[in-house]
């Protein structure tokens, strides 16, 4: 493996020196290594969002890119530290805590190796058990991206089928009603990104301007129900109007033009946030 790119994401924020420390470790391994970020604003301990952001991003980076994802509420426990090799020869360095879920399901993982900390750990950090982002993940990722170690030298091989996965739901369509979940909030805009695929939605949506009844619920409680328009873009609706649209991942999004849908209705994400979409009934005036 030649020189690769190093791409970080975490829930550390940027208000202290944690992210800078990881950069410093990477540059101590190779001063010429190129470092980039997905985000360091993952909500704290939110493994689901870490998993989704990797899926959102990885497909647009070249072969050989090394991603380091550190959302690690189990740091210091017996959870494994791993490197996954995707089917497109990219690498994800992360805790084995569910962060690889979306990449495995929708992108593909070819191999997984557990990090051998006796070799791949920042020197003189063995007594520290709370900052594996710096001491293990950044150090191992930088060594891999710079070509100091090969993937095989990361550590022993694991079965791909054994990695920890979060519960996922597929969107379904029955009796002209599509049911899915809210995968993620498109921050900072507050749009809702669903797991409803464009190809599925197009079975109901024939034209821009079609009206749909959209219902959002969580834990069997209805949070929102209203009629909204299917728009090509936000400009198709007046400011403040809700709309359905196709997002950059080719799934259905829900938005308020120039407003935050998530904030307006206090919407969360994950498998317990359900969305249903059906063609709005035609109203006949007599």
C-alpha positions as CSV (number, residue, x, y, z in Angstrom):
1,X,0.0,0.0,0.0
2,X,1.3,3.4,-0.9
3,X,0.7,6.8,0.5
4,X,-3.0,7.2,1.4
5,X,-5.2,9.9,2.8
6,X,-6.3,10.1,6.4
7,X,-9.9,11.2,7.1
8,X,-11.1,11.7,10.7
9,X,-14.5,11.8,12.4
10,X,-15.4,11.9,16.1
11,X,-17.8,13.1,18.7
12,X,-15.0,15.2,20.3
13,X,-16.1,18.6,19.1
14,X,-13.4,21.3,18.6
15,X,-13.5,23.1,21.9
16,X,-10.4,21.4,23.3
17,X,-7.2,19.8,22.1
18,X,-8.4,16.2,21.5
19,X,-8.7,16.5,17.7
20,X,-5.4,18.4,17.5
21,X,-3.7,15.6,19.6
22,X,-4.8,13.0,17.0
23,X,-3.5,15.1,14.2
24,X,-0.2,15.5,16.1
25,X,0.1,11.7,16.4
26,X,-0.5,11.2,12.7
27,X,2.1,13.8,11.8
28,X,4.6,12.3,14.2
29,X,4.2,9.1,12.2
30,X,4.6,10.8,8.9
31,X,5.0,14.6,8.7
32,X,3.8,14.6,5.1
33,X,0.6,12.7,5.7
34,X,-2.6,14.5,4.3
35,X,-5.3,14.8,6.9
36,X,-9.0,15.7,6.4
37,X,-12.2,15.6,8.4
38,X,-15.7,14.3,7.9
39,X,-16.9,15.9,11.1
40,X,-16.1,16.2,14.8
41,X,-19.6,17.2,15.7
42,X,-21.2,13.7,15.9
43,X,-23.6,13.9,18.9
44,X,-21.8,12.4,21.9
45,X,-21.9,8.6,22.0
46,X,-24.1,8.4,18.9
47,X,-22.8,5.3,17.2
48,X,-25.7,5.3,14.8
49,X,-24.8,8.7,13.3
50,X,-21.1,7.8,13.1
51,X,-22.0,4.7,11.1
52,X,-24.3,6.7,8.8
53,X,-21.8,9.5,8.2
54,X,-19.2,7.0,7.0
55,X,-21.7,5.6,4.5
56,X,-22.5,9.2,3.4
57,X,-18.9,10.0,2.8
58,X,-16.7,7.0,1.9
59,X,-18.0,6.3,-1.6
60,X,-16.7,9.7,-2.7
61,X,-13.1,9.1,-1.6
62,X,-10.4,7.3,-3.6
63,X,-9.1,3.8,-3.1
64,X,-6.6,3.5,-0.3
65,X,-8.2,6.2,1.9
66,X,-8.0,5.5,5.6
67,X,-11.0,6.6,7.7
68,X,-10.6,7.0,11.5
69,X,-14.0,7.0,13.3
70,X,-13.9,7.6,17.0
71,X,-17.3,7.5,18.7
72,X,-16.4,5.2,21.6
73,X,-18.6,5.1,24.7
74,X,-17.0,1.8,25.5
75,X,-13.4,3.0,25.6
76,X,-11.4,1.0,28.0
77,X,-13.8,-1.9,28.0
78,X,-13.3,-5.3,26.2
79,X,-14.7,-4.0,22.9
80,X,-12.3,-4.7,20.1
81,X,-10.3,-2.1,18.2
82,X,-10.4,-3.0,14.5
83,X,-9.5,-2.0,10.9
84,X,-12.1,-3.0,8.2
85,X,-11.1,-3.2,4.6
86,X,-14.0,-2.3,2.3
87,X,-14.7,-3.9,-1.0
88,X,-13.3,-0.8,-2.7
89,X,-10.0,-1.1,-0.9
90,X,-10.6,1.7,1.7
91,X,-9.9,1.2,5.4
92,X,-12.0,2.1,8.5
93,X,-10.1,2.3,11.8
94,X,-12.7,2.2,14.6
95,X,-14.0,0.5,17.7
96,X,-16.0,-2.6,16.9
97,X,-19.2,-1.2,18.5
98,X,-21.6,-0.9,15.5
99,X,-19.8,2.0,13.7
100,X,-19.3,-0.4,10.7
101,X,-23.0,-1.2,10.3
102,X,-24.0,1.0,7.4
103,X,-20.7,0.4,5.5
104,X,-21.1,-3.3,5.8
105,X,-24.8,-3.4,4.8
106,X,-24.8,-0.9,1.9
107,X,-21.1,-0.6,0.8
108,X,-19.4,-3.9,1.6
109,X,-16.6,-5.1,3.9
110,X,-14.1,-7.5,2.5
111,X,-11.9,-8.2,5.6
112,X,-11.6,-7.1,9.2
113,X,-8.5,-7.3,11.5
114,X,-8.2,-6.6,15.2
115,X,-5.5,-4.1,16.1
116,X,-2.6,-5.7,17.8
117,X,-1.9,-3.1,20.5
118,X,1.5,-4.6,21.3
119,X,2.7,-3.3,17.9
120,X,0.2,-0.7,16.9
121,X,-0.1,1.6,19.9
122,X,1.5,5.0,20.5
123,X,4.8,4.4,22.4
124,X,4.6,5.1,26.1
125,X,0.8,5.3,26.2
126,X,0.2,1.8,27.6
127,X,-1.1,3.1,31.0
128,X,-3.7,5.3,29.4
129,X,-7.1,3.7,28.8
130,X,-9.4,6.7,28.0
131,X,-8.0,8.2,24.8
132,X,-7.8,5.3,22.2
133,X,-8.6,7.9,19.5
134,X,-5.1,9.2,20.0
135,X,-3.1,6.3,21.2
136,X,-4.5,3.4,19.0
137,X,-6.8,4.7,16.2
138,X,-4.8,7.7,15.0
139,X,-1.5,5.9,15.4
140,X,-2.6,2.8,13.6
141,X,-4.4,4.7,10.9
142,X,-1.5,6.9,10.2
143,X,0.9,3.9,10.0
144,X,-1.4,2.3,7.6
145,X,-2.0,5.4,5.4
146,X,1.7,6.1,5.2
147,X,2.6,2.6,4.2
148,X,4.7,1.9,7.4
149,X,2.5,-1.2,8.0
150,X,0.4,-3.3,5.6
151,X,-3.2,-4.2,6.4
152,X,-2.0,-7.7,7.3
153,X,0.3,-6.2,9.9
154,X,-2.6,-4.5,11.7
155,X,-3.3,-7.7,13.7
156,X,-5.1,-11.0,13.5
157,X,-8.0,-11.5,11.1
158,X,-11.6,-11.6,12.3
159,X,-14.7,-12.9,10.6
160,X,-16.6,-10.2,8.9
161,X,-19.8,-11.8,10.1
162,X,-18.7,-11.4,13.7
163,X,-18.4,-7.6,13.8
164,X,-21.0,-5.8,16.0
165,X,-23.9,-4.4,14.0
166,X,-26.7,-2.0,14.9
167,X,-30.3,-2.9,14.1
168,X,-31.3,-1.7,10.7
169,X,-34.7,-1.5,9.0
170,X,-35.4,-1.5,5.3
171,X,-38.2,0.7,3.9
172,X,-41.2,-1.2,2.6
173,X,-44.2,-0.4,0.4
174,X,-47.6,-2.1,0.8
175,X,-51.0,-0.9,-0.4
176,X,-49.5,2.2,-1.8
177,X,-48.1,3.2,1.6
178,X,-44.3,3.5,2.0
179,X,-43.0,2.9,5.5
180,X,-39.4,3.8,6.5
181,X,-37.3,5.4,9.2
182,X,-35.5,8.7,9.7
183,X,-31.9,7.8,9.2
184,X,-30.3,11.2,10.0
185,X,-30.8,14.9,10.4
186,X,-29.1,17.0,7.7
187,X,-27.5,19.5,9.9
188,X,-27.3,22.5,10.2
189,X,-30.4,22.8,8.0
190,X,-32.6,20.4,10.0
191,X,-33.9,18.4,7.0
192,X,-34.8,14.8,7.7
193,X,-33.1,12.1,5.6
194,X,-35.1,8.9,5.3
195,X,-34.2,5.4,4.2
196,X,-36.9,5.5,1.5
197,X,-35.2,4.9,-1.8
198,X,-36.0,7.1,-4.8
199,X,-36.8,4.0,-6.9
200,X,-39.4,3.0,-4.3
201,X,-40.9,6.5,-4.0
202,X,-41.2,6.8,-7.7
203,X,-43.7,4.0,-7.7
204,X,-46.1,6.6,-6.1
205,X,-44.7,9.9,-7.2
206,X,-45.3,10.4,-10.9
207,X,-44.8,14.2,-11.1
208,X,-43.3,17.1,-9.3
209,X,-46.1,18.9,-7.5
210,X,-47.8,15.7,-6.4
211,X,-49.2,15.8,-2.9
212,X,-48.5,13.3,-0.2
213,X,-49.7,12.6,3.3
214,X,-46.6,12.3,5.6
215,X,-46.8,10.8,9.1
216,X,-44.0,10.8,11.6
217,X,-44.2,8.7,14.7
218,X,-41.9,7.4,17.5
219,X,-42.6,4.6,20.0
220,X,-46.2,4.4,18.6
221,X,-46.8,8.1,19.3
222,X,-47.8,10.3,16.3
223,X,-45.5,13.3,16.1
224,X,-46.6,14.9,12.8
225,X,-49.1,14.3,10.1
226,X,-49.8,16.7,7.2
227,X,-50.0,17.0,3.4
228,X,-46.8,18.1,1.6
229,X,-45.7,18.6,-1.9
230,X,-43.0,16.6,-3.8
231,X,-40.6,19.2,-5.1
232,X,-37.6,19.1,-7.5
233,X,-35.8,21.5,-5.1
234,X,-36.5,23.9,-2.2
235,X,-37.1,26.7,-4.7
236,X,-40.3,25.0,-5.9
237,X,-42.1,25.9,-2.6
238,X,-42.7,29.1,-0.7
239,X,-40.7,29.9,2.3
240,X,-42.0,28.0,5.3
241,X,-43.8,25.3,3.3
242,X,-42.9,21.6,3.9
243,X,-41.8,19.4,1.0
244,X,-40.6,16.0,0.0
245,X,-37.5,15.8,-2.2
246,X,-34.7,13.5,-3.3
247,X,-31.6,14.0,-1.3
248,X,-27.9,13.7,-2.4
249,X,-27.9,10.0,-1.4
250,X,-30.8,9.2,-3.7
251,X,-33.3,8.8,-0.8
252,X,-36.4,10.8,0.2
253,X,-35.8,13.9,2.3
254,X,-38.3,15.9,4.3
255,X,-37.8,19.6,4.7
256,X,-39.3,23.0,5.5
257,X,-38.1,25.6,2.9
258,X,-35.7,27.8,4.8
259,X,-36.6,26.2,8.1
260,X,-35.6,23.3,10.3
261,X,-38.1,20.5,10.2
262,X,-36.2,18.6,13.0
263,X,-36.3,21.6,15.3
264,X,-39.9,22.5,14.5
265,X,-41.2,19.1,15.5
266,X,-38.4,17.8,17.7
267,X,-37.7,14.8,15.5
268,X,-35.0,12.3,16.3
269,X,-33.3,9.6,14.3
270,X,-32.9,5.8,14.2
271,X,-35.1,2.8,13.9
272,X,-37.7,4.0,16.5
273,X,-38.4,7.1,14.3
274,X,-40.9,5.9,11.6
275,X,-42.1,7.7,8.6
276,X,-45.0,6.7,6.4
277,X,-45.8,8.3,3.0
278,X,-48.9,7.8,0.9
279,X,-50.5,9.7,-2.0
280,X,-52.8,12.3,-0.6
281,X,-56.4,11.6,-1.2
282,X,-58.1,13.9,-3.7
283,X,-60.6,16.3,-2.2
284,X,-63.8,16.8,-4.2
285,X,-65.7,20.0,-3.5
286,X,-69.4,19.8,-4.1
